[in-house]
Amino acid sequence: MNQKPVVAYSSQFALLLGFLGVGLILSGLLMTWLTAVLLHVPFLQVPEALMKPENVQFSRFANALTTFVAFFIPAWAVAKIASKNAFQTLGFNSHINIKQVIAVGVISFGALFLSGSLSAINEIIPMPANFLAKARKMENEYQQTMITLATMKNMGDLLLGLLVIAVAPAIFEEVLFRAGLQRVLVGLTKNAALGIMISSILFSAIHASYFGFLPRVALGVVLGLIYYLTSNLWLAILMHFLNNAVVVIQIYVYTQMGKPIKEAMDETMPIWYGVFGLLIVIPALLFLKKERNQIISKQELTLANESVD
């Protein structure tokens, strides 16, 4: 990931933006066409049809497919153009151990407190009343969409929900924002902190949720640090999956208990919880870096022994 690329980072950045724009347009057209054809509804009624409870399974898979087209393919295409081994360039490698997996689990736990704290801060930031009214309306619409997609009646629905709401977005979003955008921005700016921050802000912005903006920026930074410190996209994907899975499982549990699903989506916690979250996340990130260095040392030792033999 730190080697000088055959294709300049500036060119990769331009290609990524271009492919992303095309991907977003194609994914929107694909979603509309599939819905109209398979659900037998007019084009203008597609948004309405996707929100109906009886079409929830279709909506889940359609969302996963269109996210693949919009996010995964552009990042993969740029990596393929820039190098012979696109998946290696993106960070898909097998150099991973159980200690790293456990550390990511610990980071995910700490990030829950950090996210809850930032969610509370996001709520109290003074903004114009008309802006807050529009933001609240958009937030309610976003939550309603999530509630529709995450409606689960049994264990089969839960497993399917984890697949299309937790696994698929974790893979496709990490490929775009970490392996695609962050990788290119870090190389382009020659500044890891700047590259991680810009990609994290864009990661949060694309979700179009003002009241979840700061928590998602923080999540993006944590995911970005995991990817940068380990050069392994699988660990960032694991972290992203765990974050999504907690919400999906919470919604399932609340559904089974007959409680309002919106309560499960409320991440707000006391602000001081953020300090507790940082005390968990920072040491775990440093541990990941240490493990990464040890893995590299072992690889270099193995290669040296093989060359001697």
Residue pairs with C-beta under 8 A, 6 or more apart in sequence:
1 89
1 91
1 183
1 231
2 231
5 12
5 82
5 83
5 187
6 82
6 83
7 15
7 81
7 82
9 184
9 187
9 188
10 188
12 78
12 81
12 82
12 184
12 187
12 188
13 184
13 185
13 188
15 77
15 78
15 81
16 74
16 75
16 78
16 180
16 181
16 184
19 73
19 74
19 77
19 78
20 70
20 71
20 74
20 176
22 74
23 69
23 70
23 71
23 73
23 74
24 70
26 69
26 70
27 66
27 67
27 69
27 70
28 66
30 65
30 66
30 69
31 46
31 50
31 62
31 63
31 66
32 43
32 46
34 62
34 65
35 41
35 46
35 49
35 50
35 58
35 62
36 42
36 43
36 46
38 58
39 49
39 55
39 58
41 48
41 49
49 55
50 58
50 59
50 62
51 59
51 144
51 145
51 148
53 148
53 151
56 148
56 149
56 151
57 160
59 148
59 149
60 149
60 160
60 161
60 164
60 165
61 164
63 149
63 164
64 164
64 168
64 169
64 172
67 168
67 169
67 172
67 173
68 168
68 172
71 172
71 173
71 175
71 176
72 171
72 172
72 175
72 176
74 176
74 180
75 90
75 175
75 176
75 179
75 180
75 181
76 86
76 90
76 175
78 180
78 184
79 86
79 87
79 89
79 90
79 179
79 180
80 86
82 89
83 89
89 179
89 183
90 175
90 179
90 180
90 183
90 233
91 178
91 179
91 183
91 227
91 231
91 232
91 233
91 234
91 236
92 233
92 234
93 231
93 232
93 233
93 234
95 232
95 295
95 299
96 232
96 234
96 235
97 291
97 295
99 287
99 291
100 230
100 232
100 235
100 288
100 291
100 292
101 235
101 238
103 284
103 287
103 288
103 291
104 226
104 235
104 238
104 239
104 242
104 284
104 288
105 242
106 280
106 284
107 222
107 226
107 239
107 280
107 281
107 284
107 285
107 288
108 239
108 242
108 243
108 246
109 280
110 276
110 277
110 278
110 279
110 280
110 281
110 284
111 218
111 219
111 222
111 239
111 243
111 277
111 281
112 246
112 267
112 277
113 269
113 273
113 274
113 276
113 277
113 280
114 215
114 218
114 222
114 273
114 274
114 277
114 278
114 281
115 215
115 218
115 219
115 267
115 277
116 215
116 267
116 268
116 269
116 270
116 273
116 274
116 277
117 269
117 270
117 271
117 272
117 273
117 274
117 275
117 277
118 214
118 215
118 217
118 218
118 274
119 211
119 212
119 214
119 215
119 267
119 268
119 269
120 268
120 269
120 270
120 271
121 214
121 271
122 210
122 211
122 212
122 213
122 214
122 215
123 211
123 268
127 135
135 210
135 211
136 211
138 208
138 209
138 210
139 209
139 210
139 211
139 212
142 207
142 208
142 209
143 262
143 265
146 265
147 251
147 261
147 262
147 265
149 161
149 165
150 161
150 165
150 247
150 248
150 251
150 252
150 261
151 157
151 255
151 261
152 158
152 161
152 248
152 251
152 252
152 255
153 255
157 252
158 248
158 249
158 252
161 248
161 252
162 245
162 248
162 249
165 244
165 248
166 241
166 244
166 245
166 248
167 241
169 240
169 244
170 237
170 238
170 240
170 241
170 244
171 237
173 203
173 240
174 223
174 227
174 233
174 236
174 237
174 240
175 233
177 199
177 200
177 202
177 203
177 220
177 223
178 199
178 223
178 224
178 227
178 233
178 236
179 227
179 233
181 198
181 199
181 202
182 195
182 196
182 199
182 224
182 227
182 228
185 194
185 195
185 198
185 199
186 192
186 194
186 195
186 196
186 228
187 195
188 195
189 195
189 198
192 228
195 224
196 220
196 221
196 224
196 225
196 228
197 221
199 220
199 224
200 216
200 217
200 218
200 219
200 220
200 221
200 223
200 224
201 217
201 220
203 216
203 217
203 219
203 220
203 223
204 212
204 213
204 214
204 216
204 217
204 219
204 220
205 213
207 216
209 216
212 267
215 267
219 240
219 243
222 239
222 281
222 285
223 236
223 239
223 240
224 236
225 285
226 235
226 236
226 239
226 285
226 288
227 233
227 235
227 236
229 285
229 288
229 289
229 292
230 288
230 289
230 291
230 292
231 292
232 292
235 288
247 264
247 265
250 264
250 265
251 261
251 264
251 265
253 264
254 260
254 261
254 263
254 264
255 261
